[in-house]
Structure formats: C-alpha cells, structure tokens
Amino acid sequence: MADYTPSPNNVLNDDVGNTPIVSPELTVENRTISNAAQAYSVCDTLVSDWKKGILNAARITSKLNGERPYNQKKLKDSGKDWKTNISTGFLASECGKVIPRFYMPIKTAKYLTASELPPGWPNGVEKTQHFRQTITDAVRNWPKFNFYVRGLSREVAVFGFGFNVFFDEYEWRPTLMRMDKGFVPQGTEVMEEPQFSWPSTITSHPSFLAFFVPRSKLAVRNGTWTMW
C-alpha cells in the first residue's frame, strides 16, 4: 500500500497522485491514479484532511440547535454565573429565512425542464409542453423529491455546499450526502470546475447492496461499504 503522511495544514500532499505529464499539445498523457493502493492512499488522505471540516460542521450545527453562548460551568467557576447565558436563536432564525429561497423556486416552478423542439417542428409547441409536463410530473412524483430539495438547500445554506451523487449512469435520482459522508480537498467551492474525483461512503441494507454491488465497484473497510 502506498505510504502517506497527513498534511499539517489540512491540505493534500503534493506527492499524493501522479504528477501530470503534459504533452506539447497541452494534453495530459498519464493517469492521476495508477493502482488500487494509490487510490486508497488518496482517499485516506482526503478523509483525514476533511476531519477539520466535519468538526466545523458540528460546531455550526450546535449553534443552529440553540447552544448556549457560554459554558455554564466555567461561568460559575469564575464567579460570573450571573451573566445571561441563553441562546437567542439568531442563526436558526436567519437560516429559516434563507433556506426557502433556495427550494421554493423549484417547488413553485411550472416546469422543471426548459427543453424544447426547434422552431418549425411539426406540432412543436404541443410536443414541447407534453415533454416538459411529463418530465416535471416524473420528478415530482419521486417520493423523496421534497426531502431532497429541502435537504440540499439546507446543506448549502448552513454549511456552504452539499453532495449530489449518482451511483451509476442509469440512475436519474441523485443521492444527497451529508458533509460527513463526502470528502473533498479543503477550499473546494460550490460548483467547482473542472470536475474531479472524490470519495464518499454509504451505509445501507444488504438487500440494497445485493442490487448495487454488481453495478458499482465497492470496497469494505471496517464493516462500511466504501465506493472508490
């Protein structure tokens, strides 16, 4: 297995992954990952570096859930237990105003696709409307649609980003993954381009895995199925 040392400043090491070999035509001639051992090393480094992000998310969640501004025991030990130590709920109140601004345009839109036939197509207007309505109905009839749009909105509004995962090329329903299930380099921004590979973990029932394993490449680590 490839060796790796966690970076002291929570960023990826320069020696994780192969250095790109660029041709005179400015095309990359080698693969970033050469073998399974190197892939494991890269994933392990990402997981290690992302622990700080998970701790920050836990801190935000505590404040969102009404954590008191001070430690009551420390106040008492320092003779300051007379100070007001009640959460005002400011963060929860602000998030309650912001989050609906992400998902309400989707929930109230007439159609969820803007696809249309080119001008001059026979019965183009009627066919376009039928296609848009069919796609919109299919998406909104997905039982988890409401949970998905609200959950993604919450992740982006509260933590800054979220993960949408399609586990195979045939699945049109994305899986929303929380911050502790997806691992990206520190500093990654929303809608980052170009797209890069990143590891994620899923924990599921055996019945789902029996269907899922033949369609994806998975590995088992400490009893948890991990997708590379």
C-alpha positions in Angstrom: 0.0 0.0 0.0 1.3 3.5 -0.8 2.6 5.5 2.1 1.1 8.8 3.0 1.5 11.4 5.8 -1.4 13.7 6.7 -0.6 17.3 5.8 -0.1 19.6 8.9 -2.2 22.3 7.3 -5.1 20.1 6.3 -4.4 20.2 2.5 -3.4 17.4 0.2 0.2 16.4 -0.1 1.9 17.2 -3.3 3.0 13.5 -3.7 -0.5 12.0 -3.5 -1.5 11.2 -7.0 0.8 11.3 -10.1 2.3 14.5 -11.4 0.6 15.2 -14.7 2.8 14.6 -17.8 1.8 17.3 -20.3 2.4 16.9 -24.0 3.4 19.8 -26.3 -0.3 19.9 -27.3 -1.1 20.6 -23.6 -2.9 17.2 -23.1 -2.3 15.1 -20.1 -0.7 11.8 -21.1 -0.8 9.8 -17.8 -3.4 8.8 -15.3 -3.7 10.5 -11.9 -4.1 7.2 -10.1 -2.0 4.2 -11.2 -3.3 1.4 -9.0 -5.6 0.4 -6.2 -3.0 1.1 -3.5 -2.5 4.6 -4.7 -6.3 5.2 -4.9 -6.7 4.0 -1.3 -3.9 6.4 -0.2 -5.6 9.4 -2.0 -9.0 8.5 -0.4 -7.4 8.0 3.0 -5.7 11.4 2.8 -8.9 13.1 1.8 -10.8 11.6 4.7 -8.0 12.6 7.1 -7.9 16.2 5.8 -11.7 16.6 5.9 -12.0 15.8 9.7 -11.5 19.5 10.4 -14.4 20.3 8.1 -16.6 17.8 9.9 -15.7 19.4 13.3 -16.6 22.9 11.9 -19.9 21.5 10.7 -20.6 20.0 14.1 -19.9 23.4 15.7 -22.3 25.1 13.3 -24.9 22.5 14.0 -24.6 23.1 17.7 -25.1 26.9 17.3 -28.0 26.2 14.9 -29.7 24.0 17.6 -29.5 26.7 20.2 -26.2 26.1 22.0 -25.7 28.5 24.9 -23.1 31.2 24.1 -21.0 30.3 27.3 -20.1 27.2 29.2 -22.2 27.5 32.3 -19.8 25.6 34.5 -16.9 27.9 33.5 -19.1 30.9 34.3 -19.9 29.5 37.7 -16.3 28.6 38.4 -15.2 32.1 37.6 -17.9 33.8 39.6 -19.8 35.0 36.6 -22.8 32.8 36.7 -25.0 36.0 36.9 -24.3 36.6 33.2 -27.2 35.9 30.8 -26.5 32.6 29.1 -29.4 32.0 26.8 -29.3 31.4 23.1 -31.2 34.0 21.1 -31.7 31.6 18.2 -30.4 34.1 15.8 -28.7 31.6 13.5 -31.7 29.4 13.3 -33.9 32.4 12.6 -31.7 33.6 9.7 -31.4 30.1 8.2 -35.2 29.8 8.4 -35.4 32.9 6.1 -32.6 31.9 3.7 -33.2 28.2 3.1 -36.7 28.6 1.5 -35.2 31.0 -1.1 -33.2 28.0 -2.5 -36.0 25.4 -2.8 -39.2 27.5 -3.3 -38.4 28.5 -6.9 -38.1 24.8 -7.7 -41.2 23.8 -5.8 -43.3 26.5 -7.4 -41.9 26.3 -11.0 -44.4 25.3 -13.6 -41.9 23.0 -15.4 -38.6 21.6 -14.2 -37.0 21.5 -17.6 -36.7 24.1 -20.3 -36.1 21.7 -23.2 -37.9 22.5 -26.4 -38.1 21.4 -30.0 -36.6 23.8 -32.6 -38.8 26.2 -34.4 -40.7 24.8 -37.4 -41.0 21.3 -35.9 -44.5 19.8 -36.7 -46.7 20.3 -33.6 -43.5 21.5 -31.8 -45.3 23.6 -29.2 -47.7 20.9 -28.1 -44.9 18.3 -28.1 -42.7 20.6 -26.1 -45.3 21.2 -23.5 -46.1 17.5 -23.3 -42.5 16.6 -22.8 -41.9 19.3 -20.1 -45.1 18.2 -18.2 -44.1 14.5 -18.4 -40.6 15.2 -17.1 -41.9 17.5 -14.4 -44.5 15.0 -13.2 -41.9 12.2 -13.1 -39.6 14.2 -11.0 -42.2 15.5 -8.6 -43.7 12.0 -8.2 -40.4 10.8 -6.8 -41.3 10.2 -3.1 -38.0 11.8 -1.9 -38.2 14.9 -4.1 -39.4 17.2 -1.4 -36.9 15.9 1.1 -34.1 16.2 -1.5 -34.6 19.8 -2.5 -35.1 20.9 1.1 -32.1 18.9 2.3 -29.8 20.2 -0.4 -31.0 23.7 0.3 -30.2 23.3 4.0 -26.7 21.8 3.4 -25.8 24.7 1.0 -27.3 27.5 3.2 -25.9 26.2 6.5 -22.6 24.6 5.6 -21.8 26.2 2.2 -22.2 23.2 -0.1 -23.6 19.7 -0.4 -23.0 16.5 -2.3 -25.2 15.1 -5.2 -24.2 11.6 -6.1 -25.4 9.4 -9.0 -24.1 5.9 -8.2 -24.4 4.7 -11.8 -25.1 6.0 -15.3 -28.7 4.8 -15.3 -29.9 6.4 -12.0 -31.6 9.8 -12.6 -32.5 10.4 -8.9 -29.5 11.9 -7.0 -28.5 10.8 -3.6 -27.9 13.6 -1.1 -24.9 13.0 1.0 -24.2 14.8 4.2 -20.8 16.5 4.9 -19.5 13.6 6.9 -20.1 11.2 4.0 -18.3 13.0 1.2 -14.6 14.1 1.3 -13.1 16.8 -0.9 -9.9 18.9 -0.6 -10.1 21.9 1.8 -11.0 25.0 -0.1 -13.3 23.3 -2.6 -16.0 25.7 -3.8 -19.6 25.1 -4.8 -19.9 24.1 -8.5 -16.2 23.5 -8.7 -14.8 23.0 -12.2 -13.3 21.1 -13.7 -14.9 18.1 -12.1 -12.6 15.9 -10.1 -12.9 12.5 -8.3 -13.7 12.4 -4.6 -14.5 9.5 -2.3 -17.8 9.0 -0.5 -19.2 6.4 1.9 -22.5 4.8 2.1 -24.1 2.5 4.7 -27.1 0.5 3.6 -29.1 -2.7 4.0 -27.8 -6.0 2.5 -30.8 -6.1 0.1 -29.7 -2.8 -1.5 -26.1 -3.9 -1.7 -27.1 -7.1 -3.5 -28.5 -4.8 -6.2 -25.9 -2.2 -6.0 -22.6 -4.2 -6.0 -22.9 -5.6 -9.5 -23.3 -2.1 -10.9 -20.5 -0.4 -9.0 -17.0 -1.0 -7.7 -17.1 -1.1 -3.9 -14.7 -2.0 -1.1 -15.3 -2.9 2.5 -13.5 -1.0 5.2 -14.2 -1.7 8.9 -17.7 -3.0 8.1 -18.7 0.0 6.0 -19.1 -0.2 2.2 -16.9 2.5 0.6 -17.2 3.5 -3.0 -13.9 4.3 -4.8 
